[in-house]
Amino acid sequence: MLSTGLPQGAVPKLERPGPLRDRVYEALLELITTRALQPGQHLVESELAAHLGVSRQPVREALQRLNTEGWVDLRPAQGAFVHEPTEEEADQLLTVRTLLEAEAARLAAAHADSAGIAALEELCAQGEQAVADDEVDTAVALNARFHTKVMELAGNTVLAELAAQVDRRVRWYYTPIARQRGHQSWIEHRGLIAAITERDEARATQLMREHTEHTRRSYHQRGR
């Protein structure tokens, strides 16, 4: 492990083709989102370049882009650091997520077909198994896939595009509380599937709003 503190095996392979700077950006963003690179962690260009098997230039360009997007803080004479989100930032993001996903749940209840519901049930079963096996990273990924599927079943392209803009930050905030939320989160998912299956739009909206609110509160109460 180098001084950046990046866990062994955490570095994603850079997919080809595509501009190198974009692939480096995606790799670093994934490491930040999954918290392999922790908030506040110093990011040393030379060490990141060595981890990723590239020169320092695409790493520098990626860090500048991540700084523009609020994932990284570039501090004069100090270097780059993973951004440390404030409680207000998290609250604003998770509040917007609640609005988007509550509407997605309502639309999913109105439009989902049997194949879509079966896909939700399969993701839920996999998520429950991941929690039982204490595979936190897998549970986080499956949670994201479940919510993405609900959004897909809603059938509203604009809503899906807006949700995609906040998806990675939702994962970023969810990761540190994934074990705390544990099986309860998937129990809530089961209730949501039932409401969608019954085409109960009001109930689906209510359950999704409560579900995302539980996540928001858990984030603010983490570590207490």
C-alpha positions in Angstrom: 0.0 0.0 0.0 1.4 3.4 -0.9 1.1 6.5 1.2 -2.2 7.4 -0.6 -3.7 4.6 1.5 -5.3 2.9 -1.5 -6.2 -0.7 -0.6 -4.6 -3.5 -2.6 -6.9 -4.7 -5.4 -9.0 -1.5 -5.3 -7.6 0.0 -8.5 -10.0 -0.5 -11.4 -8.6 -1.5 -14.8 -8.7 1.3 -17.3 -11.1 0.3 -20.0 -10.1 0.8 -23.6 -10.8 2.5 -26.0 -11.4 6.2 -25.1 -9.3 9.2 -24.3 -6.8 8.3 -21.5 -7.8 11.4 -19.4 -11.4 10.3 -19.5 -10.5 6.7 -18.4 -8.3 8.0 -15.6 -11.1 10.4 -14.5 -13.6 7.5 -14.4 -11.2 5.3 -12.4 -10.5 8.0 -9.8 -14.2 8.9 -9.5 -15.1 5.3 -8.9 -12.4 5.1 -6.2 -13.8 8.2 -4.5 -17.4 7.1 -4.8 -16.7 3.7 -3.2 -14.5 5.5 -0.6 -11.4 3.4 -1.5 -10.1 7.0 -1.5 -11.5 8.6 1.7 -12.8 12.1 2.2 -9.9 14.4 3.2 -7.3 12.0 1.8 -4.2 13.6 0.1 -4.0 12.6 -3.6 -0.4 12.5 -4.8 -0.2 12.7 -8.6 2.9 10.5 -8.9 1.4 7.7 -6.7 -1.9 7.7 -8.4 -0.2 7.6 -11.8 1.9 4.6 -10.6 -1.3 2.8 -9.3 -3.1 3.3 -12.6 -0.1 2.7 -14.8 -0.2 6.0 -16.6 1.8 9.2 -16.7 1.1 12.2 -14.3 -0.4 14.3 -17.0 -3.8 12.5 -17.4 -4.0 12.2 -13.6 -3.4 16.0 -13.3 -6.2 16.6 -15.9 -8.5 14.2 -14.1 -7.9 15.9 -10.7 -8.7 19.3 -12.2 -11.9 18.0 -13.6 -12.8 16.4 -10.3 -12.1 19.7 -8.6 -14.5 21.5 -10.9 -17.2 19.0 -10.2 -16.7 19.2 -6.4 -15.2 15.7 -5.8 -11.6 17.0 -5.1 -10.3 20.1 -3.5 -7.1 21.7 -5.0 -5.3 23.6 -2.2 -2.5 26.1 -3.1 0.9 24.8 -2.1 -0.7 21.7 -0.6 -2.0 19.7 -3.5 -5.2 17.7 -4.1 -7.5 16.2 -1.5 -10.7 14.2 -1.7 -13.5 16.6 -0.8 -15.0 16.3 2.6 -18.8 16.8 2.2 -20.5 19.0 4.8 -23.7 18.0 6.5 -25.6 20.7 4.6 -24.3 19.4 1.2 -25.4 15.8 2.1 -28.7 17.0 3.3 -29.4 19.0 0.1 -28.4 16.1 -2.1 -30.4 13.5 -0.3 -33.5 15.8 -0.1 -33.4 16.2 -3.9 -33.0 12.4 -4.2 -36.2 11.9 -2.2 -38.1 14.1 -4.6 -36.9 12.4 -7.7 -37.2 8.8 -6.4 -40.7 9.3 -4.8 -42.0 10.4 -8.2 -40.1 7.5 -9.9 -41.8 5.0 -7.5 -45.2 6.5 -8.4 -44.6 6.1 -12.1 -43.2 2.6 -11.7 -46.4 1.6 -9.9 -48.3 2.9 -12.8 -46.2 1.4 -15.6 -44.2 -1.6 -14.4 -44.8 -4.9 -16.1 -44.2 -8.4 -14.8 -40.7 -8.6 -16.2 -39.7 -5.4 -14.5 -41.2 -6.5 -11.2 -39.3 -9.8 -11.4 -36.1 -7.9 -12.0 -36.7 -5.9 -8.8 -37.4 -9.1 -6.9 -34.1 -10.6 -8.2 -32.1 -7.5 -7.2 -33.7 -7.6 -3.8 -32.8 -11.2 -3.2 -29.2 -10.6 -4.2 -29.1 -7.5 -1.9 -30.4 -9.5 1.0 -27.8 -12.2 0.4 -25.0 -9.6 0.2 -26.1 -8.2 3.6 -26.2 -11.7 5.0 -22.7 -12.3 3.7 -21.5 -8.9 5.0 -20.4 -7.9 1.5 -20.9 -4.2 2.0 -19.5 -3.1 -1.4 -21.8 -5.6 -3.2 -24.8 -4.4 -1.2 -24.1 -0.8 -2.1 -23.8 -1.6 -5.8 -27.0 -3.7 -5.7 -28.8 -0.9 -3.8 -27.8 1.5 -6.6 -29.0 -1.0 -9.3 -32.3 -1.4 -7.5 -33.0 2.3 -7.4 -31.9 2.6 -11.0 -34.3 -0.1 -12.0 -37.2 1.6 -10.3 -36.2 4.8 -12.2 -36.1 2.8 -15.5 -39.6 1.3 -14.8 -40.9 4.8 -14.3 -40.4 5.4 -18.0 -39.6 9.1 -17.8 -36.4 9.9 -19.6 -36.0 13.4 -18.1 -36.5 12.1 -14.6 -33.9 9.4 -15.2 -31.4 11.9 -16.5 -31.8 14.1 -13.4 -31.5 11.0 -11.2 -28.3 9.9 -13.0 -26.7 13.3 -12.1 -27.0 12.6 -8.4 -26.6 8.8 -8.4 -22.9 8.8 -7.8 -23.1 11.2 -4.9 -25.9 9.1 -3.4 -23.6 6.1 -3.5 -20.9 8.2 -1.9 -23.1 9.1 1.0 -24.7 5.7 1.3 -21.4 3.7 1.5 -20.5 4.6 5.1 -24.0 3.7 6.4 -24.6 0.6 4.3 -23.8 -1.8 7.1 -25.9 0.4 9.6 -28.9 0.3 7.2 -28.3 -3.4 6.6 -31.2 -5.7 6.2 -33.8 -3.0 7.1 -33.1 -1.3 3.8 -34.0 -4.4 1.8 -37.1 -5.0 3.9 -38.2 -1.5 2.8 -37.4 -2.5 -0.8 -39.7 -5.5 -0.4 -42.5 -3.3 0.7 -41.9 -1.0 -2.3 -42.0 -4.0 -4.7 -45.4 -5.0 -3.2 -46.8 -1.5 -3.7 -45.5 -1.4 -7.3 -47.0 -4.9 -8.0 -50.3 -3.8 -6.6 -50.2 -0.6 -8.8 -50.7 1.4 -5.6 -49.2 4.7 -6.7 -49.9 6.5 -3.5 -48.4 3.8 -1.3 -45.3 3.4 -3.6 -44.7 7.2 -3.3 -45.1 7.1 0.5 -42.8 4.1 0.9 -40.1 5.5 -1.3 -40.2 8.9 0.5 -39.9 7.1 3.9 -37.1 4.9 2.6 -35.0 7.7 1.3 -35.7 9.7 4.4 -34.4 6.8 6.6 -31.2 6.9 4.6 -30.9 10.7 5.0 -31.4 10.4 8.8 -28.9 7.5 9.0 -26.3 9.5 7.3 -26.6 12.4 9.7 -26.6 10.0 12.7 -23.6 7.9 11.5 -21.0 7.3 14.2 -23.1 8.5 17.1 
